[in-house]
Amino acid sequence: MGCGTSFVKYVLFFFNLMVALFGLAVIGVGVAVLLKWSVLTDLLRGHLTVAPWVFIVIGAVMFVIAFFGCCGAIRESHCMVVTYAIFLLVIIIAQVVLAVLMFTYGESIKNALVQSVNALFDKRATDTSVEAVFSNIEMQLNCCGKNSPYDYGVAPPKSCCPHMGVIGSTINQCTVIDANKNGCATVVGDLYERWNKPIAGIAIGVACVEIVGALFALCLANSIRNMDRRYA
């Protein structure tokens, strides 16, 4: 194996080692929040606004992909390196498609998200599982109802007042005066409008880096295959 191929091999190995460790860290954050570890939840209070399962899933995907790249490079396994390259190519395609959709159909996606939030609110009265989902949305996004707390009348649920303290074991009664004033449909629409273009741009930028990684992986896989043929 030549010097150039060895360089590619170790670049892939150390890069994917760092990604794998970062993936494990992300999983750890998700598990810590899920288990309500006080040290971490106190530190992240007010900054962590997504479900911990999202962290766990993202961290697991990062770790699995990096595992194939790391082990494939250091073991000089043609199969693992090719698998790593295929994973990267699939992710690249998904990221580019997502970015194009967000740039092209931004308004339509926003309207679909708003309608989904409204549909959840309408179903919450007849489905306790949907009610739990919508209550979690209200607590995570600091919102209340579809358009305002008045969607509930004069007595919104406690999820509309997550800022209220606890007296003994009973949370103070939430009222429309104390509740968050923004409706969840409005908050979700505003969040998407604020972040759709930055997220799409980041997805394109990350895809460019991943293309370089996929090319490195394919070059290394080709070199490993040629070396196996030479010594077969």
Sequence and secondary structure as in RCSB ss.txt:
>XXXX:A:sequence
MGCGTSFVKYVLFFFNLMVALFGLAVIGVGVAVLLKWSVLTDLLRGHLTVAPWVFIVIGAVMFVIAFFGCCGAIR
ESHCMVVTYAIFLLVIIIAQVVLAVLMFTYGESIKNALVQSVNALFDKRATDTSVEAVFSNIEMQLNCCGKNSPY
DYGVAPPKSCCPHMGVIGSTINQCTVIDANKNGCATVVGDLYERWNKPIAGIAIGVACVEIVGALFALCLANSIR
NMDRRYA
>XXXX:A:secstr
  HHHHHHHHHHHHHHHHHHHHHHHHHHHHHHHHTT HHHHHHHTTT  S HHHHHHHHHHHHHHHHHHHHHHHH
T HHHHHHHHHHHHHHHHHHHHHHHHHHHSHHHHHHHHHHHHHHHHHHTTT HHHHHHHHHHHHHHT  SSSSGG
GGTT   GGG TTS EETTEE    TTTS  S HHHHHHHHHHHHHHHHHHHHHHHHHHHHHHHHHHHHHHHHHH
HHHHHT 
